[in-house]
Amino acid sequence: MKKRFNACALVAAFVGALIVSASAWGVRPPDKGPGTGEDDPTTTSDYGDLFVLYRDADGLPIVTEDFCQQPLAAEPFEGCINIPGTEDCRIIPVDPETCAVPTEYGIHTQEVDFGRINEIRSPESVFDAQLEEVIVNLSTSGCVGLDPAGRPVYSSLTDLGVVSNTVDSPLQNLAMYRKLMLDGTLGDSVPLPVAPMTWKDMAAHALGAASDKTGKVTVDLFVYINQMLGLVEENANPALGKLCTTVKEEVMGEIRMVNKCVVDMRTFTYNRQTTYGPNPGSLPLPPYIPEDNPEHGTFEYLAVATTVPSLTFEIVQGPIVGAVPELIGDPVFMGTNVDAFAAASDDARGVIDFMHNWPVPGDYATEVSCDVGADLYYDVSISADSGLQVPVRMVAGTEGREGTLTVFNGGPADATGLVTLTAVDKDGEPFTGPLYRVVDGVPTEEVLFDSPEEFTLSEGRSASWTFFFSIDYQTTLYWTAVADAEFDVNLANNTVEETTIVTKSTGGGGH
């Protein structure tokens, strides 16, 4: 199905989209800090230069008899080593003592291109915040589906029609990938994945969405990303488990034996035709193009018309495997293990790249189908930074100090619930206060949090309780605040803990 439009009407939107798709994030060097310093097989190594390596089917490096990893060249060269069992001469020799690549062969190494995944070494708090936003958006929407590249789409029926958004932020997709690979889920409140997609498929698409649109997801990129995200560290337990081997390499200027681990992808399978072809369960899910009779494996894109003057564009609705270059060459690809995961991720990247290069202007895009309004859900939270404010230190036996507890409703619906605030001292004994309500800076005789306090909050509003308390003995108070509401979709931000150190009174008479 095709819809034609004169170029004059679409050129501004088309050029603007091309400019956006051509932009790239600045690239942060893909290195990481030093290892543990322990001379044992569990030492964490420097990442240093991240080269394409000779690997086995699981992604583990294949080492020499001296336990050295072996870089691969892009093509044969004088002095190369054949890959065993083949005439493919691309293994780069290394020094058996240091495992370093000799200077004369350095030009043949291939550094892994990380492209725009330059936020991969962000603090865990950054990933948590990005993931929280995704979870709230997905959990509070009326409908959740997958776009032609497998990215989550959240939609709701409103008075103005269906409003849809795609999780297209690379950092949010990286946060989803990390969470899925660690836990095999995004959380109980998120209705994903959409059958027949599995969480492993979702992880592959998320990695593709986080990658550089004009790059390529390879096995080496996959392995190094997992290392940088901490998925294969000694104390990490990814949902699929790990496979490890021991290698020799330089760590902090010393040659050491270190553990190299990869995520165990042996149970992963990928079928390109099942994912993108005209089959039940293929992307997008659920199908919504064409509008009158949705077909599996169909999407829409802008193209230059061939039967009319060249400055005319048309909207084409057709099969994904027949349009995206990465899929056209081998639309029936099937595979398993880490190679298949890299292929699935790269296919998602390729579909995204195509859609960014040939986007349908917003007013002409087919509307995602959804007949459910998002009016039953909300996200109640207590800020980890400022939701519970209590004195860090105070002196026993003094007149007392103030504290404040604040609950926020992120919507979209009104929220009704309860909030509790408790404290125990260092001996585990409950601190009974009392906690007196403060009004206009003056303590009253009304006691707060003797039982849970009720709240009713509209979207975007907060409620605060300011209280006054005193204590007459030296200890440490461990405070816990918990908000509870029936239709809260994100329980990860409902509890906050703080500490007050209570020191002994000096008895006065100070100088």
N, C-alpha and C positions, 0 to 999 in steps of 0.2 A: 504494500500500500504506500502511495506517495502523495505528498501535498507540496505544490510548488509555490514559491514566493519570490518576488523580484528582489534582486540583490540590494537595491536601494533601501528596501524596507528592513533588511536583516543585516546589512553589512556592519553597522555599528555594534550590534550585539555579538556578531560573529568575530569581529576583530578584537573586541574586548575580551571575549572568552579565550581567544588565542593568546593574548597577552598574559592573561592569568595563568593559562596552562603552561606557558613557556617560562614562568618565573620559577626560581629554585631557591631553597633555603641555603644559607651559608653552611659550609661543611666543617664540622669539628673533627680534628684528627682522631681516628679510632684507636686511641691508646688507653691504657689504664695503669693505675698505680702499681707499686712493687708487691712482691709476694710476702709470705708470712715470715720468711727468714729462717725457717726450720729446714734442716737438711734431711728431708725424708720424702717418700713418694707422694705425700699429700700436699706438698708445698704448692702454693698458687704462683704461677709464673707471671712475668711481665708479658704484656701482649705485644708491645713493640710494633714492628712492621708485620702486618697481617697479610700473608701471602696465600695464593692458591696452592693447595697441598695435594699430594698423591694420597687418596683416601680409599677406604673400603666401602662396601655397600651400605654400611651403617653410618658412614660419615667420620669414622675414627681414622686418624692418620696412620698410614702404613709406614713403618719405620725401617731403618737399616739395621744391620746386625749390631751396630753400635747404639741403637735406640734413638737415632736422629730422624726427625721429620724431614720429608723430602718435598721441596717445592716443585711445582710443575711449570714448564714454559708453555707459551701459547703455540709454539711450533718447533719442529726439530732444529737443532743447532750443532755445531761442531763441539764434541766433547760431552754430548748428552748421553743419558742412559735409557735404554729401552724399557717401556712398561712391560713387565714380565708376561710372556705368552703372546706378545704382539710385536709389530715392527714400528710402533709408535714411539719415537725417540724424543721424549719430552721431559724426563726426570732430570732435575738439575743436581749435579754432584755437590756434596757438602763435606766439610772438614770432619773427619771421624772423631776428633778430640773435642772440638767446640760446637759441632753441628752447624757452624756458620757457612754461608754460601761464599766460596772464594771470590775475590774481587773480579776476576776475569769473567765470571758467570753471572754477576749481579744484575747485569743489564737484561737478563732473560727472565727474572722473577716477575710475577704478576701480583701487584697489590690489589686486594679486594676493594672494590668501589662501593662505599657506603652511601654515596649520594646524599639525599636529604635527611637520612636518619641520623641527624646530628644531635638529637636530644636524648639519645639512648642511654647516656650516663647521667641523666637527671636524677635527683634524689628520689627516694621511694615515695616521699610525700607528694611529689609532683604527679607521679603515676596514680597514686591513690585519689588525688583530687580530680584528675581527668577521668578516671574510671567511675568515680562517684557521679559525675555529671552525666556520663553515658547511662549508668544504671537508672538514675532518676528519670531521664528523658524516655528511656525504653519502658520503664515500669509505669509511668504516669500517662502514657499515650493510650488511645483507643485501640489502635491496631499496630502490629509489628510485623514487618516482612523483610525481605532481602532484595537489594537492587540487582541489576544485571551482573555486577561484579561481586556479589555476595556480601556487600556491606549492609548493616542493619538500617532499615527505614522505619521511622516512627511517625504515625499519622493519627489524626483525630478529626472527627466530624464536628464542624462548628457552624454557626449561623451564616458564615461566609463561604461554606463549602468545606472540602477536605483540605486540611493543612498538613503538609508532609515535610519531613526533614531527613536527611541522610547523615549518618555518622561518617563524615568524610575527613575529619581532622586526622592528620598522620599521627600526632601524639596520642590522641584518643584511641586510634586503632592499635598503636603500639601498646598502650595500657591494656586494651582488651586482649591482645595476643599474650601478653605476660600473664594476665590473670587466668586465661584459658589453659595455657601450658602448665601453670602451677597447680590449678585446682580442677580443671576439666569442666568448669562452669563459670558463669558471670554472677551467679547468685540466685537464690530461690525465687526472688521477685521478678526475675527477667525471663520472659517467655521465649527463650532461645535455646538451642537452634530450632529452626522450622524444619520439620521432617520433610524429606528424608535426610537433610543435612545433619551431620554430627558436629559435636563441638570441635573435633579435630579439623573438619572442613572449615568451620568458622575461624579457627585460629589461622589456617593457611590463607584465607581471604583477608583477614586482618593484617597479617604480615605484608601481603601484597599491597594493601591500601596504605600501609605506613612507609612503603619503599618509594624510592625515586621513580616517578612515572616514566622517565626516559631511560632508566637503568635496566638492571636484570637481577632477579632473585636467583642466586646460585646456592649450591650446597655449602660452599665456604662461607658465604654471607650468612646463611641460616645458622651455621655452627658458631660463628663469631658473635652474632647477635645474642644467641643464647648464653654465651659466656659473659658478655657484658651486662646482660640483664640479671645475672646471678642464678640462672636456672639450673646450672650444672655444678655449682660450688659444692664443697664437701658436705655442708649442712643443708643443702637444698634437696627437696623431694618433689620433682616434677610429676605431674599426673601419670605420665607414661613411663616413668622410671629413667634410669641412666645406664649407659654403657661406658666403660672406662678402659684406658690403657696407660702404660707408663712410658714416658719419653724423656730424653735428655735434652736440656736446653739451658741457655744463659738466663739467670735470674739475679738481678741486682749485681751484675758483674761477676757472678760465680756460675760455674757449670754444675747443674744439679739434676737429679731425677725428680720429675714432677708428674702428677696425675693429669691426664687429659680426658675429659668426659664429654659425651654428647647425649642429647635426649634420645631415648630409645623409640625410633619411629617404625619399628618392624611391623606394627599392626596397622599402619596407615596405608590406605589404598586410594587411588585417584583415577577417575574415569572422565575424560574430557567431554565425551558425548553425553554421559549421564548428567554432568554438571551444566553444560551449555547447549546441548542439542535439543531437538524438538520432542522431548520425552517428559512424561509426568514427573514432577519433582525437580525439574531443571530450573535454572534461574531465568528471570526473577521470580521470587516466591512471595505471595501468590502471583500468577501471571495477570497482567492488566493491559496488555497491548496485543491486538487492537482493542479499542474500548468496547466495541459491540460484541466481539467474540475473541476474548483473550486466548493467546496461544503460548504454549510452553517454549522456552528458548528464544523468545522474540523480544527485541528492543527497538528503540527508534533513535535516529541520528540525522544530522544535517549532512547533505551531500551536494556537490555541484551537479546541476541538471545536465544531462548529455543530449537530450532531444530538443532543447530550446537554447536561446542565446547563453553564452558561457557565464554571464553575470547573473544568472538565476540559480537559486538554491532550491532544494526540495527536501522535505522531511521524509525519510525512508523508514518504514516499519518492516523489519525482516529478521532473519535468523542471526543470532550472535556469532555462531561459528562461520557464517558466510561473510562477515564483515571485518572482524578483528584480525589483523595480520598474524598475530601470534597463534591464532587458532586455525586459520585457513590451511596452513601447511600440513597439519596432521590432526584433523578434527576427531579422530577415533583413538587418540593416545590413551593408553592404560598403563599404570605402573604402581609400584609399591615402595615402601620405605622412604628414606630421606630424599632420594632423587625425585620421587613422585610428589613429596611435600613441596620441594623447591619449585617443581613444575606447576603445581596448583597455585602457589603464591604468585609466581611470575605470570600465569594466565590472568589472575585477578588484576595484577598491575597493568597488564596489557589492555584489558577491557577498560579500566579506568582511564588510561592514557588515551584510548580511542574516543571515549565519551567526552573527555576534556577537550580534545582537538576538534571534535565535530558535535558540539552541544546543540540541543534543540532549545531555542529561546523560550524563556519561562512561560510566556502567554500561550505558546503553541504546544507545549509539552502535554502529553496525555496524563490526566490526573490519576494518581494511585487510588484504588478503590478502598473505601473504609466507611462503614455505617455505624461506627461506635464513637460516642463522645467521651472525652477524658474528664469525667466529672466525679469520679468516685475515689480518686487517689491523690496523695500528697506526700511531701517529704518533710517531716518534722525533724529538727536537728538542734543540738546544743554545740555551739562552736568550740572546737578544741583549743582555740586561741583566746577567746574572750567570753565564752558561754558561762563559765563558772569562775568568778573572781573572788578569791579569798586571800587574806594576808599570807605572804610567804613566811614571815616571822612575826611573832608577838611575844609579849612578856606576861607570864602568869601573874594573876592577882591584880592586874591593872583594870581600868574602867571598861575595857573591851574594844572590839574592832567590828568593822562592817564587812559584809560580803554581798555579792549579787549573783543571781542565777537567771539566765536569759534563754528562752526557747523561741525558735524561729520556724515559721511554716513557709516552705518553698513552693507550696501549691502543687497542682492547679486548683484543687478543691479546698474548701474550708476544712479546718482540722479541729477536732475535739479530743482531748486526752488528759492524761495525768502526768505530773512530774514529781519525782521524789528526790530528796537530798538527805543523805546520811553521812555519818562520820564515825570512825573508830580510832582509838588511840593506839600507841605502839604496842600495848599489851593485848590488843584485840577487843577491848571493852568499848561498848557503844558510847559515843559522846551524846548526851541527852540535852545539851544546851541549857536553857531553851534558846531558840532563835526568834528574836522579836522583830516584827515588821517595822521597817523604817519608812516614814512618810515625810517628804520635804526635809530630809536630813535629820529628823527627830525620831528616836525609837518610841514605839507605842507599846501597849501591853498585849497586843495581839500576837500569838505565837504562830509561827510558820513552820511547815513541814513536820508537824506532829503527826500528820497523816498526809497522803499525797495531795498536792494542790491541783485543782482543775484549771484547764485553759481551753478557750475557743478562739481560733485565729483564722482570719481570712488569708488568702494568698499574699505573700510578701510582708506579712506583719509579724511582730514579735511581742512577747510578754516577759516582763522582768519582775523579780522578787528581790528586794533589798532587805537584808536582815542584819541585826546587831547581836553579838554574842560575847561572852567572856568565859574564862577558864582559870582555875586557881591552882593548877599543878603543872609541873614541867613534863612535857611529853611531845609526841608528834601526832598531829591529826591527819588522818587519811580520808578525804572527802570523796563521795561518789554521787554524781547527779545522773538521773535516768529519766528520759521522756518516753512515754508510752501512748500510742494512738492507734486505733483499730486498723485503719487503712494506710498506714505508713509503709511506703515501698522500699525504704532504705534504712535498715536498722543499724547500719555501720556507724552512723553519726549521732546516735541517740544517747551515748554514755560518755561522760567526761570525768576524769579523776584529777584531783589537785591535792597538794600537801601544805600544811601549816606547821612550822616548827615552833613550839612553845618553849621559851627559855625561862630559867628560874629568875625570880625577881631579885634585884640587887639589894633590896631593903631600904633604898633611898639614901640620902646623905652624900650623894655623889658630888664631886668637885666641878 
